[in-house]
Amino acid sequence: MVHYYWQYLPLLMQVVVAFLLGVGMIVGSRFIGRHRDIDVKLAPYECGIEAVGDARQRFSVRFYLVAMLFILFDVEVVFMMPWAIIYRQLPKITGSPLFGFWEMLVYLGFVVVGLYYIVRKGILNWNQDKADL
């Protein structure tokens, strides 16, 4: 009879091999690669653009508004996915052939009204002065 813990030996071996492989790559690159610490390599890299100013400066509220709008509309698209998957079965579930269609049309109407409001408020218009918001 095999002891219970011997069943986990392959898993333990895999974890040890993965750990040794990671450590081996780091140590190997240290010995094999050449390292020159020059000012250009030690400077922070910002997408190829020279860093200007302080990293703790204030950002416009528009960055946060656009991020929240992206999340909002992304979640709304996620809510449409289950509807699209079971669309053909909706007449059997609801008993009405067009109930699911009208239900999603109302939902999309709310989304369009929200998008209209956002465009009318000028949140997506980055040419406005910062004081207008």
N, CA, C and O atoms as a GROMACS GRO file, in nm:
protein
  532
    1MET      N    1   0.084  -0.119   0.000
    1MET     CA    2   0.000   0.000   0.000
    1MET      C    3   0.089   0.124   0.000
    1MET      O    4   0.180   0.139   0.081
    2VAL      N    5   0.059   0.212  -0.093
    2VAL     CA    6   0.138   0.334  -0.111
    2VAL      C    7   0.090   0.438  -0.010
    2VAL      O    8  -0.030   0.456   0.011
    3HIS      N    9   0.187   0.504   0.052
    3HIS     CA   10   0.153   0.608   0.148
    3HIS      C   11   0.083   0.724   0.076
    3HIS      O   12   0.113   0.752  -0.039
    4TYR      N   13  -0.010   0.790   0.144
    4TYR     CA   14  -0.092   0.895   0.084
    4TYR      C   15  -0.009   1.010   0.028
    4TYR      O   16  -0.039   1.060  -0.081
    5TYR      N   17   0.094   1.052   0.098
    5TYR     CA   18   0.172   1.169   0.056
    5TYR      C   19   0.261   1.141  -0.064
    5TYR      O   20   0.306   1.236  -0.128
    6TRP      N   21   0.288   1.015  -0.096
    6TRP     CA   22   0.369   0.984  -0.213
    6TRP      C   23   0.296   1.022  -0.342
    6TRP      O   24   0.360   1.035  -0.447
    7GLN      N   25   0.167   1.040  -0.337
    7GLN     CA   26   0.092   1.080  -0.455
    7GLN      C   27   0.127   1.222  -0.499
    7GLN      O   28   0.112   1.258  -0.615
    8TYR      N   29   0.174   1.304  -0.405
    8TYR     CA   30   0.208   1.443  -0.434
    8TYR      C   31   0.353   1.461  -0.477
    8TYR      O   32   0.396   1.574  -0.500
    9LEU      N   33   0.428   1.353  -0.488
    9LEU     CA   34   0.568   1.362  -0.528
    9LEU      C   35   0.585   1.423  -0.667
    9LEU      O   36   0.673   1.507  -0.683
   10PRO      N   37   0.506   1.386  -0.769
   10PRO     CA   38   0.522   1.452  -0.900
   10PRO      C   39   0.496   1.602  -0.895
   10PRO      O   40   0.565   1.680  -0.962
   11LEU      N   41   0.398   1.644  -0.817
   11LEU     CA   42   0.371   1.786  -0.803
   11LEU      C   43   0.488   1.857  -0.735
   11LEU      O   44   0.529   1.965  -0.779
   12LEU      N   45   0.541   1.799  -0.631
   12LEU     CA   46   0.657   1.857  -0.562
   12LEU      C   47   0.777   1.866  -0.656
   12LEU      O   48   0.849   1.965  -0.655
   13MET      N   49   0.798   1.761  -0.736
   13MET     CA   50   0.910   1.763  -0.830
   13MET      C   51   0.891   1.874  -0.934
   13MET      O   52   0.988   1.940  -0.972
   14GLN      N   53   0.769   1.895  -0.980
   14GLN     CA   54   0.743   2.000  -1.078
   14GLN      C   55   0.769   2.137  -1.018
   14GLN      O   56   0.828   2.223  -1.085
   15VAL      N   57   0.726   2.160  -0.896
   15VAL     CA   58   0.750   2.289  -0.830
   15VAL      C   59   0.899   2.313  -0.812
   15VAL      O   60   0.947   2.423  -0.835
   16VAL      N   61   0.972   2.210  -0.770
   16VAL     CA   62   1.117   2.224  -0.750
   16VAL      C   63   1.187   2.252  -0.882
   16VAL      O   64   1.275   2.338  -0.887
   17VAL      N   65   1.149   2.183  -0.988
   17VAL     CA   66   1.212   2.205  -1.119
   17VAL      C   67   1.181   2.346  -1.169
   17VAL      O   68   1.270   2.413  -1.223
   18ALA      N   69   1.057   2.394  -1.152
   18ALA     CA   70   1.022   2.529  -1.196
   18ALA      C   71   1.101   2.633  -1.117
   18ALA      O   72   1.149   2.730  -1.175
   19PHE      N   73   1.116   2.613  -0.988
   19PHE     CA   74   1.192   2.706  -0.905
   19PHE      C   75   1.339   2.707  -0.946
   19PHE      O   76   1.399   2.813  -0.962
   20LEU      N   77   1.397   2.589  -0.964
   20LEU     CA   78   1.537   2.581  -1.005
   20LEU      C   79   1.559   2.639  -1.144
   20LEU      O   80   1.663   2.701  -1.169
   21LEU      N   81   1.464   2.621  -1.232
   21LEU     CA   82   1.476   2.678  -1.366
   21LEU      C   83   1.476   2.831  -1.360
   21LEU      O   84   1.556   2.896  -1.426
   22GLY      N   85   1.386   2.888  -1.280
   22GLY     CA   86   1.382   3.033  -1.266
   22GLY      C   87   1.509   3.088  -1.204
   22GLY      O   88   1.565   3.185  -1.254
   23VAL      N   89   1.556   3.026  -1.097
   23VAL     CA   90   1.680   3.070  -1.032
   23VAL      C   91   1.798   3.051  -1.127
   23VAL      O   92   1.886   3.136  -1.134
   24GLY      N   93   1.798   2.940  -1.200
   24GLY     CA   94   1.907   2.914  -1.294
   24GLY      C   95   1.914   3.018  -1.404
   24GLY      O   96   2.024   3.058  -1.444
   25MET      N   97   1.800   3.062  -1.454
   25MET     CA   98   1.800   3.164  -1.559
   25MET      C   99   1.852   3.297  -1.506
   25MET      O  100   1.929   3.365  -1.574
   26ILE      N  101   1.812   3.334  -1.386
   26ILE     CA  102   1.858   3.461  -1.330
   26ILE      C  103   2.007   3.458  -1.302
   26ILE      O  104   2.080   3.551  -1.338
   27VAL      N  105   2.054   3.351  -1.240
   27VAL     CA  106   2.197   3.339  -1.208
   27VAL      C  107   2.278   3.326  -1.336
   27VAL      O  108   2.385   3.387  -1.349
   28GLY      N  109   2.229   3.248  -1.432
   28GLY     CA  110   2.300   3.232  -1.558
   28GLY      C  111   2.312   3.362  -1.635
   28GLY      O  112   2.417   3.389  -1.693
   29SER      N  113   2.208   3.442  -1.636
   29SER     CA  114   2.217   3.570  -1.707
   29SER      C  115   2.314   3.665  -1.637
   29SER      O  116   2.376   3.749  -1.702
   30ARG      N  117   2.327   3.651  -1.507
   30ARG     CA  118   2.422   3.737  -1.434
   30ARG      C  119   2.566   3.702  -1.471
   30ARG      O  120   2.651   3.790  -1.484
   31PHE      N  121   2.594   3.573  -1.488
   31PHE     CA  122   2.731   3.530  -1.519
   31PHE      C  123   2.762   3.540  -1.669
   31PHE      O  124   2.875   3.573  -1.706
   32ILE      N  125   2.666   3.512  -1.753
   32ILE     CA  126   2.691   3.508  -1.897
   32ILE      C  127   2.685   3.647  -1.959
   32ILE      O  128   2.771   3.682  -2.040
   33GLY      N  129   2.585   3.726  -1.922
   33GLY     CA  130   2.567   3.858  -1.983
   33GLY      C  131   2.666   3.959  -1.930
   33GLY      O  132   2.717   3.945  -1.819
   34ARG      N  133   2.694   4.060  -2.011
   34ARG     CA  134   2.783   4.166  -1.965
   34ARG      C  135   2.698   4.280  -1.912
   34ARG      O  136   2.591   4.310  -1.967
   35HIS      N  137   2.744   4.342  -1.809
   35HIS     CA  138   2.667   4.446  -1.742
   35HIS      C  139   2.750   4.573  -1.732
   35HIS      O  140   2.860   4.573  -1.677
   36ARG      N  141   2.696   4.679  -1.785
   36ARG     CA  142   2.759   4.810  -1.773
   36ARG      C  143   2.654   4.905  -1.717
   36ARG      O  144   2.553   4.932  -1.782
   37ASP      N  145   2.677   4.954  -1.599
   37ASP     CA  146   2.584   5.048  -1.538
   37ASP      C  147   2.621   5.189  -1.581
   37ASP      O  148   2.708   5.254  -1.523
   38ILE      N  149   2.552   5.235  -1.685
   38ILE     CA  150   2.573   5.371  -1.733
   38ILE      C  151   2.446   5.452  -1.704
   38ILE      O  152   2.341   5.395  -1.675
   39ASP      N  153   2.458   5.583  -1.713
   39ASP     CA  154   2.346   5.670  -1.676
   39ASP      C  155   2.222   5.645  -1.761
   39ASP      O  156   2.110   5.652  -1.710
   40VAL      N  157   2.240   5.618  -1.888
   40VAL     CA  158   2.126   5.597  -1.977
   40VAL      C  159   2.049   5.471  -1.937
   40VAL      O  160   1.926   5.471  -1.939
   41LYS      N  161   2.119   5.366  -1.899
   41LYS     CA  162   2.052   5.243  -1.860
   41LYS      C  163   1.986   5.254  -1.724
   41LYS      O  164   1.885   5.188  -1.699
   42LEU      N  165   2.038   5.337  -1.638
   42LEU     CA  166   1.983   5.350  -1.504
   42LEU      C  167   1.869   5.453  -1.497
   42LEU      O  168   1.800   5.461  -1.395
   43ALA      N  169   1.848   5.530  -1.602
   43ALA     CA  170   1.741   5.630  -1.604
   43ALA      C  171   1.606   5.560  -1.624
   43ALA      O  172   1.600   5.458  -1.692
   44PRO      N  173   1.499   5.614  -1.565
   44PRO     CA  174   1.367   5.552  -1.586
   44PRO      C  175   1.322   5.568  -1.731
   44PRO      O  176   1.345   5.672  -1.793
   45TYR      N  177   1.260   5.465  -1.784
   45TYR     CA  178   1.217   5.464  -1.924
   45TYR      C  179   1.067   5.494  -1.929
   45TYR      O  180   0.988   5.422  -1.869
   46GLU      N  181   1.030   5.597  -2.000
   46GLU     CA  182   0.890   5.636  -2.013
   46GLU      C  183   0.851   5.638  -2.160
   46GLU      O  184   0.830   5.745  -2.217
   47CYS      N  185   0.840   5.524  -2.221
   47CYS     CA  186   0.794   5.512  -2.359
   47CYS      C  187   0.881   5.590  -2.458
   47CYS      O  188   0.830   5.637  -2.560
   48GLY      N  189   1.007   5.604  -2.430
   48GLY     CA  190   1.096   5.673  -2.520
   48GLY      C  191   1.094   5.823  -2.508
   48GLY      O  192   1.162   5.892  -2.584
   49ILE      N  193   1.018   5.876  -2.415
   49ILE     CA  194   1.006   6.020  -2.397
   49ILE      C  195   1.085   6.059  -2.273
   49ILE      O  196   1.079   5.992  -2.170
   50GLU      N  197   1.158   6.167  -2.284
   50GLU     CA  198   1.234   6.215  -2.169
   50GLU      C  199   1.138   6.256  -2.058
   50GLU      O  200   1.038   6.322  -2.082
   51ALA      N  201   1.170   6.216  -1.937
   51ALA     CA  202   1.085   6.250  -1.822
   51ALA      C  203   1.096   6.399  -1.792
   51ALA      O  204   1.206   6.453  -1.779
   52VAL      N  205   0.981   6.464  -1.780
   52VAL     CA  206   0.976   6.606  -1.752
   52VAL      C  207   0.882   6.628  -1.635
   52VAL      O  208   0.772   6.572  -1.632
   53GLY      N  209   0.922   6.706  -1.539
   53GLY     CA  210   0.834   6.740  -1.428
   53GLY      C  211   0.837   6.634  -1.318
   53GLY      O  212   0.921   6.544  -1.317
   54ASP      N  213   0.743   6.649  -1.227
   54ASP     CA  214   0.734   6.562  -1.112
   54ASP      C  215   0.630   6.453  -1.137
   54ASP      O  216   0.529   6.476  -1.203
   55ALA      N  217   0.655   6.336  -1.086
   55ALA     CA  218   0.561   6.226  -1.104
   55ALA      C  219   0.436   6.242  -1.019
   55ALA      O  220   0.336   6.175  -1.042
   56ARG      N  221   0.440   6.330  -0.923
   56ARG     CA  222   0.326   6.348  -0.833
   56ARG      C  223   0.241   6.470  -0.870
   56ARG      O  224   0.173   6.526  -0.784
   57GLN      N  225   0.245   6.510  -0.995
   57GLN     CA  226   0.165   6.623  -1.039
   57GLN      C  227   0.018   6.584  -1.047
   57GLN      O  228  -0.015   6.465  -1.052
   58ARG      N  229  -0.068   6.680  -1.049
   58ARG     CA  230  -0.212   6.656  -1.055
   58ARG      C  231  -0.254   6.627  -1.199
   58ARG      O  232  -0.206   6.691  -1.293
   59PHE      N  233  -0.343   6.531  -1.213
   59PHE     CA  234  -0.397   6.497  -1.343
   59PHE      C  235  -0.537   6.556  -1.357
   59PHE      O  236  -0.606   6.580  -1.258
   60SER      N  237  -0.575   6.580  -1.480
   60SER     CA  238  -0.709   6.629  -1.506
   60SER      C  239  -0.811   6.521  -1.469
   60SER      O  240  -0.784   6.402  -1.481
   61VAL      N  241  -0.927   6.565  -1.425
   61VAL     CA  242  -1.032   6.471  -1.387
   61VAL      C  243  -1.082   6.394  -1.510
   61VAL      O  244  -1.148   6.291  -1.494
   62ARG      N  245  -1.053   6.441  -1.628
   62ARG     CA  246  -1.098   6.373  -1.750
   62ARG      C  247  -1.036   6.234  -1.764
   62ARG      O  248  -1.100   6.144  -1.818
   63PHE      N  249  -0.915   6.216  -1.717
   63PHE     CA  250  -0.854   6.083  -1.724
   63PHE      C  251  -0.939   5.984  -1.646
   63PHE      O  252  -0.963   5.872  -1.693
   64TYR      N  253  -0.984   6.023  -1.529
   64TYR     CA  254  -1.063   5.935  -1.446
   64TYR      C  255  -1.203   5.916  -1.502
   64TYR      O  256  -1.259   5.807  -1.494
   65LEU      N  257  -1.260   6.022  -1.560
   65LEU     CA  258  -1.392   6.009  -1.622
   65LEU      C  259  -1.389   5.912  -1.740
   65LEU      O  260  -1.479   5.829  -1.754
   66VAL      N  261  -1.288   5.924  -1.822
   66VAL     CA  262  -1.278   5.833  -1.937
   66VAL      C  263  -1.257   5.689  -1.889
   66VAL      O  264  -1.313   5.597  -1.948
   67ALA      N  265  -1.179   5.670  -1.784
   67ALA     CA  266  -1.159   5.535  -1.731
   67ALA      C  267  -1.290   5.479  -1.677
   67ALA      O  268  -1.321   5.362  -1.702
   68MET      N  269  -1.367   5.560  -1.605
   68MET     CA  270  -1.495   5.512  -1.553
   68MET      C  271  -1.594   5.484  -1.666
   68MET      O  272  -1.670   5.387  -1.659
   69LEU      N  273  -1.593   5.567  -1.769
   69LEU     CA  274  -1.682   5.543  -1.882
   69LEU      C  275  -1.645   5.415  -1.955
   69LEU      O  276  -1.732   5.340  -2.000
   70PHE      N  277  -1.516   5.390  -1.968
   70PHE     CA  278  -1.473   5.266  -2.032
   70PHE      C  279  -1.522   5.146  -1.952
   70PHE      O  280  -1.573   5.050  -2.010
   71ILE      N  281  -1.508   5.151  -1.822
   71ILE     CA  282  -1.554   5.040  -1.738
   71ILE      C  283  -1.705   5.025  -1.749
   71ILE      O  284  -1.756   4.913  -1.760
   72LEU      N  285  -1.777   5.136  -1.746
   72LEU     CA  286  -1.922   5.132  -1.754
   72LEU      C  287  -1.970   5.068  -1.884
   72LEU      O  288  -2.052   4.977  -1.881
   73PHE      N  289  -1.918   5.114  -1.997
   73PHE     CA  290  -1.963   5.059  -2.124
   73PHE      C  291  -1.910   4.918  -2.147
   73PHE      O  292  -1.973   4.839  -2.218
   74ASP      N  293  -1.797   4.886  -2.090
   74ASP     CA  294  -1.745   4.749  -2.098
   74ASP      C  295  -1.836   4.654  -2.024
   74ASP      O  296  -1.865   4.545  -2.073
   75VAL      N  297  -1.882   4.693  -1.907
   75VAL     CA  298  -1.974   4.609  -1.829
   75VAL      C  299  -2.107   4.594  -1.901
   75VAL      O  300  -2.168   4.487  -1.898
   76GLU      N  301  -2.152   4.700  -1.967
   76GLU     CA  302  -2.277   4.690  -2.041
   76GLU      C  303  -2.265   4.591  -2.157
   76GLU      O  304  -2.360   4.518  -2.186
   77VAL      N  305  -2.152   4.588  -2.221
   77VAL     CA  306  -2.132   4.489  -2.327
   77VAL      C  307  -2.128   4.348  -2.269
   77VAL      O  308  -2.179   4.254  -2.331
   78VAL      N  309  -2.070   4.333  -2.152
   78VAL     CA  310  -2.067   4.201  -2.087
   78VAL      C  311  -2.208   4.156  -2.053
   78VAL      O  312  -2.236   4.036  -2.060
   79PHE      N  313  -2.296   4.248  -2.016
   79PHE     CA  314  -2.435   4.211  -1.986
   79PHE      C  315  -2.510   4.168  -2.112
   79PHE      O  316  -2.607   4.093  -2.103
   80MET      N  317  -2.468   4.213  -2.228
   80MET     CA  318  -2.534   4.173  -2.351
   80MET      C  319  -2.492   4.033  -2.396
   80MET      O  320  -2.562   3.969  -2.474
   81MET      N  321  -2.378   3.985  -2.349
   81MET     CA  322  -2.327   3.856  -2.394
   81MET      C  323  -2.420   3.739  -2.359
   81MET      O  324  -2.451   3.659  -2.448
   82PRO      N  325  -2.467   3.726  -2.235
   82PRO     CA  326  -2.559   3.614  -2.207
   82PRO      C  327  -2.687   3.621  -2.289
   82PRO      O  328  -2.740   3.518  -2.331
   83TRP      N  329  -2.737   3.742  -2.311
   83TRP     CA  330  -2.856   3.757  -2.393
   83TRP      C  331  -2.831   3.706  -2.535
   83TRP      O  332  -2.915   3.638  -2.593
   84ALA      N  333  -2.715   3.739  -2.590
   84ALA     CA  334  -2.684   3.697  -2.727
   84ALA      C  335  -2.668   3.545  -2.735
   84ALA      O  336  -2.701   3.485  -2.836
   85ILE      N  337  -2.618   3.485  -2.628
   85ILE     CA  338  -2.597   3.340  -2.631
   85ILE      C  339  -2.729   3.265  -2.628
   85ILE      O  340  -2.745   3.165  -2.699
   86ILE      N  341  -2.826   3.311  -2.547
   86ILE     CA  342  -2.952   3.237  -2.536
   86ILE      C  343  -3.066   3.302  -2.616
   86ILE      O  344  -3.183   3.273  -2.591
   87TYR      N  345  -3.033   3.386  -2.710
   87TYR     CA  346  -3.136   3.459  -2.786
   87TYR      C  347  -3.236   3.365  -2.854
   87TYR      O  348  -3.356   3.392  -2.853
   88ARG      N  349  -3.189   3.258  -2.911
   88ARG     CA  350  -3.279   3.166  -2.983
   88ARG      C  351  -3.368   3.086  -2.888
   88ARG      O  352  -3.474   3.040  -2.929
   89GLN      N  353  -3.327   3.070  -2.764
   89GLN     CA  354  -3.408   2.995  -2.668
   89GLN      C  355  -3.505   3.086  -2.592
   89GLN      O  356  -3.591   3.036  -2.519
   90LEU      N  357  -3.493   3.218  -2.606
   90LEU     CA  358  -3.579   3.310  -2.532
   90LEU      C  359  -3.728   3.291  -2.559
   90LEU      O  360  -3.806   3.301  -2.464
   91PRO      N  361  -3.772   3.264  -2.682
   91PRO     CA  362  -3.917   3.241  -2.700
   91PRO      C  363  -3.968   3.122  -2.620
   91PRO      O  364  -4.081   3.125  -2.572
   92LYS      N  365  -3.887   3.018  -2.603
   92LYS     CA  366  -3.929   2.902  -2.523
   92LYS      C  367  -3.933   2.938  -2.375
   92LYS      O  368  -4.020   2.891  -2.301
   93ILE      N  369  -3.839   3.022  -2.331
   93ILE     CA  370  -3.829   3.057  -2.190
   93ILE      C  371  -3.939   3.155  -2.150
   93ILE      O  372  -4.005   3.137  -2.048
   94THR      N  373  -3.959   3.260  -2.231
   94THR     CA  374  -4.053   3.366  -2.195
   94THR      C  375  -4.194   3.341  -2.245
   94THR      O  376  -4.290   3.395  -2.189
   95GLY      N  377  -4.209   3.260  -2.347
   95GLY     CA  378  -4.341   3.235  -2.403
   95GLY      C  379  -4.380   3.335  -2.510
   95GLY      O  380  -4.482   3.318  -2.577
   96SER      N  381  -4.300   3.438  -2.528
   96SER     CA  382  -4.328   3.540  -2.629
   96SER      C  383  -4.213   3.543  -2.728
   96SER      O  384  -4.097   3.543  -2.688
   97PRO      N  385  -4.244   3.547  -2.859
   97PRO     CA  386  -4.135   3.541  -2.957
   97PRO      C  387  -4.047   3.667  -2.960
   97PRO      O  388  -3.930   3.658  -2.997
   98LEU      N  389  -4.101   3.782  -2.922
   98LEU     CA  390  -4.024   3.906  -2.933
   98LEU      C  391  -3.992   3.969  -2.798
   98LEU      O  392  -3.937   4.080  -2.794
   99PHE      N  393  -4.024   3.903  -2.688
   99PHE     CA  394  -4.000   3.963  -2.556
   99PHE      C  395  -3.851   3.992  -2.534
   99PHE      O  396  -3.816   4.100  -2.487
  100GLY      N  397  -3.765   3.897  -2.565
  100GLY     CA  398  -3.621   3.916  -2.546
  100GLY      C  399  -3.565   4.026  -2.635
  100GLY      O  400  -3.474   4.099  -2.594
  101PHE      N  401  -3.619   4.037  -2.755
  101PHE     CA  402  -3.574   4.143  -2.846
  101PHE      C  403  -3.609   4.280  -2.791
  101PHE      O  404  -3.524   4.369  -2.787
  102TRP      N  405  -3.735   4.299  -2.748
  102TRP     CA  406  -3.776   4.429  -2.696
  102TRP      C  407  -3.706   4.461  -2.564
  102TRP      O  408  -3.676   4.576  -2.535
  103GLU      N  409  -3.681   4.358  -2.486
  103GLU     CA  410  -3.609   4.377  -2.361
  103GLU      C  411  -3.468   4.433  -2.386
  103GLU      O  412  -3.425   4.526  -2.318
  104MET      N  413  -3.398   4.376  -2.483
  104MET     CA  414  -3.263   4.425  -2.514
  104MET      C  415  -3.269   4.560  -2.584
  104MET      O  416  -3.177   4.641  -2.569
  105LEU      N  417  -3.373   4.586  -2.659
  105LEU     CA  418  -3.388   4.716  -2.723
  105LEU      C  419  -3.405   4.827  -2.617
  105LEU      O  420  -3.350   4.936  -2.633
  106VAL      N  421  -3.480   4.799  -2.511
  106VAL     CA  422  -3.493   4.896  -2.402
  106VAL      C  423  -3.359   4.916  -2.333
  106VAL      O  424  -3.321   5.029  -2.301
  107TYR      N  425  -3.288   4.807  -2.309
  107TYR     CA  426  -3.156   4.815  -2.245
  107TYR      C  427  -3.060   4.898  -2.330
  107TYR      O  428  -2.991   4.986  -2.278
  108LEU      N  429  -3.056   4.872  -2.459
  108LEU     CA  430  -2.969   4.949  -2.548
  108LEU      C  431  -3.014   5.095  -2.557
  108LEU      O  432  -2.933   5.184  -2.578
  109GLY      N  433  -3.145   5.118  -2.540
  109GLY     CA  434  -3.193   5.256  -2.536
  109GLY      C  435  -3.133   5.332  -2.418
  109GLY      O  436  -3.094   5.448  -2.432
  110PHE      N  437  -3.126   5.267  -2.302
  110PHE     CA  438  -3.062   5.330  -2.186
  110PHE      C  439  -2.914   5.358  -2.213
  110PHE      O  440  -2.863   5.463  -2.175
  111VAL      N  441  -2.847   5.264  -2.278
  111VAL     CA  442  -2.706   5.284  -2.311
  111VAL      C  443  -2.689   5.402  -2.405
  111VAL      O  444  -2.599   5.484  -2.386
  112VAL      N  445  -2.774   5.412  -2.506
  112VAL     CA  446  -2.765   5.522  -2.603
  112VAL      C  447  -2.796   5.656  -2.536
  112VAL      O  448  -2.731   5.756  -2.565
  113VAL      N  449  -2.894   5.658  -2.446
  113VAL     CA  450  -2.925   5.782  -2.374
  113VAL      C  451  -2.805   5.823  -2.288
  113VAL      O  452  -2.771   5.941  -2.282
  114GLY      N  453  -2.740   5.726  -2.222
  114GLY     CA  454  -2.619   5.757  -2.144
  114GLY      C  455  -2.507   5.810  -2.231
  114GLY      O  456  -2.439   5.906  -2.193
  115LEU      N  457  -2.487   5.751  -2.347
  115LEU     CA  458  -2.383   5.799  -2.438
  115LEU      C  459  -2.416   5.938  -2.491
  115LEU      O  460  -2.327   6.021  -2.504
  116TYR      N  461  -2.543   5.963  -2.520
  116TYR     CA  462  -2.584   6.096  -2.565
  116TYR      C  463  -2.556   6.200  -2.456
  116TYR      O  464  -2.507   6.309  -2.485
  117TYR      N  465  -2.587   6.166  -2.332
  117TYR     CA  466  -2.561   6.257  -2.220
  117TYR      C  467  -2.412   6.288  -2.208
  117TYR      O  468  -2.373   6.402  -2.185
  118ILE      N  469  -2.329   6.185  -2.224
  118ILE     CA  470  -2.184   6.202  -2.214
  118ILE      C  471  -2.133   6.294  -2.324
  118ILE      O  472  -2.050   6.381  -2.299
  119VAL      N  473  -2.182   6.274  -2.445
  119VAL     CA  474  -2.138   6.358  -2.557
  119VAL      C  475  -2.186   6.501  -2.539
  119VAL      O  476  -2.112   6.595  -2.566
  120ARG      N  477  -2.311   6.519  -2.493
  120ARG     CA  478  -2.364   6.654  -2.473
  120ARG      C  479  -2.291   6.728  -2.361
  120ARG      O  480  -2.275   6.850  -2.370
  121LYS      N  481  -2.247   6.658  -2.258
  121LYS     CA  482  -2.173   6.720  -2.149
  121LYS      C  483  -2.031   6.758  -2.192
  121LYS      O  484  -1.967   6.839  -2.126
  122GLY      N  485  -1.983   6.699  -2.300
  122GLY     CA  486  -1.850   6.731  -2.350
  122GLY      C  487  -1.738   6.659  -2.278
  122GLY      O  488  -1.623   6.703  -2.279
  123ILE      N  489  -1.771   6.547  -2.214
  123ILE     CA  490  -1.669   6.475  -2.139
  123ILE      C  491  -1.563   6.417  -2.232
  123ILE      O  492  -1.445   6.409  -2.197
  124LEU      N  493  -1.604   6.378  -2.350
  124LEU     CA  494  -1.509   6.319  -2.444
  124LEU      C  495  -1.440   6.424  -2.530
  124LEU      O  496  -1.353   6.389  -2.610
  125ASN      N  497  -1.474   6.550  -2.516
  125ASN     CA  498  -1.413   6.658  -2.593
  125ASN      C  499  -1.291   6.710  -2.517
  125ASN      O  500  -1.304   6.784  -2.420
  126TRP      N  501  -1.174   6.671  -2.560
  126TRP     CA  502  -1.050   6.708  -2.490
  126TRP      C  503  -1.000   6.845  -2.531
  126TRP      O  504  -0.897   6.890  -2.480
  127ASN      N  505  -1.066   6.914  -2.622
  127ASN     CA  506  -1.022   7.045  -2.667
  127ASN      C  507  -1.075   7.157  -2.578
  127ASN      O  508  -1.031   7.272  -2.591
  128GLN      N  509  -1.167   7.125  -2.488
  128GLN     CA  510  -1.222   7.228  -2.400
  128GLN      C  511  -1.118   7.270  -2.296
  128GLN      O  512  -1.021   7.200  -2.270
  129ASP      N  513  -1.143   7.388  -2.240
  129ASP     CA  514  -1.058   7.436  -2.132
  129ASP      C  515  -1.085   7.354  -2.008
  129ASP      O  516  -1.197   7.307  -1.988
  130LYS      N  517  -0.984   7.336  -1.923
  130LYS     CA  518  -1.000   7.256  -1.801
  130LYS      C  519  -1.100   7.318  -1.706
  130LYS      O  520  -1.163   7.245  -1.629
  131ALA      N  521  -1.118   7.448  -1.708
  131ALA     CA  522  -1.209   7.515  -1.615
  131ALA      C  523  -1.355   7.490  -1.651
  131ALA      O  524  -1.443   7.516  -1.568
  132ASP      N  525  -1.384   7.440  -1.772
  132ASP     CA  526  -1.523   7.419  -1.813
  132ASP      C  527  -1.586   7.301  -1.742
  132ASP      O  528  -1.709   7.297  -1.728
  133LEU      N  529  -1.508   7.205  -1.697
  133LEU     CA  530  -1.566   7.086  -1.633
  133LEU      C  531  -1.598   7.108  -1.490
  133LEU      O  532  -1.648   7.017  -1.424
   0.00000   0.00000   0.00000
